[in-house]
């Protein structure tokens, strides 16, 4: 599939009316968990498109070009609103959060395994174990406060057990900056991976930032607050992978191409017929946006699309599937890793004694018992006698096997 070769209509002929903008929501008890993760992914992808367009608009002096951006942005906004309303009213904030973390875990694992750049793989593996731990922390809050087992929400596709303990994830902000990829020399799949994971993690960060204050318990508010800070680190590191040498219009083309790729992937992977139809319609809209962006690139920079995206053919499509063994492998090999400046794979034991990691940890985690991610597990253990997990076999890390004590020293 090459979206540059697909026939399309003008972008300003694709606006939707109100009935079309408000689809029937999915059934939270019947819908496949991976349909939910695709919805979260595309919600985040549209948010990224809208936010990028606003930033472009604010840094552009040409009002004719800004009007063209406004046309594209209006449709992107409609798409985002439509996707967001697929979430049902009766799905709670915390139930939705389980979907966010399942997406973070399985998406990151899928992208890491198809990523040809070893450095980018290390970057993804660092965050993978942290999102995996977040799923465990939120699942314990869900069981403790609502009596719901998260294994049902994830369809048993994803295990739920400790990853790198969240208390150990807090790093000096300077250690979240990574080395940028060069899009002109990177593999097409690398460029897509960087764009996809940045948008997905940004959506999670924004969700937690905005929903934290609306959660119904003090313990929950504190947990969202803490994990939102880790998502800030993740968005910083993933955003750093994006090529800063790209012009605004080159970035616009890359954004639209990524959206085309994702909608086509979702369409091919989707099992819900009603949602599948939405992915198909949005793909048709994004093809129009892509062609529009290509014309703007030619008009304002004198470049053809293939100078930015040499091969328009989609690489391997994104397909969701369980990633349990890969997560276990990464856990076993890298659970004690942290980051040091651009290096995302440094064992904590090899950090210099004066590393900023230790001083930052000492500042934010003054007393482990007050750290929300730890307090949630201790509260669940006190109430139920043990933590909540969904493990299909013994945990690969001995220090994380205890069901009656939360480890606060590993990787610190």
PyMOL commands that set and color helices and strands:
alter all, ss='L'
color gray80, all
select helices_A, chain A and resi 3-5+11-13+18-21+33-58+63-84+93-114+118-146+150-153+166-168+173-176+188-214+218-241+248-269+273-301+305-307+324-334+348-350+356-364+368-370+372-384+398-400
alter helices_A, ss='H'
color red, helices_A
select strands_A, chain A and resi 337-340+343-347
alter strands_A, ss='S'
color yellow, strands_A
deselect
rebuild
show_as cartoon
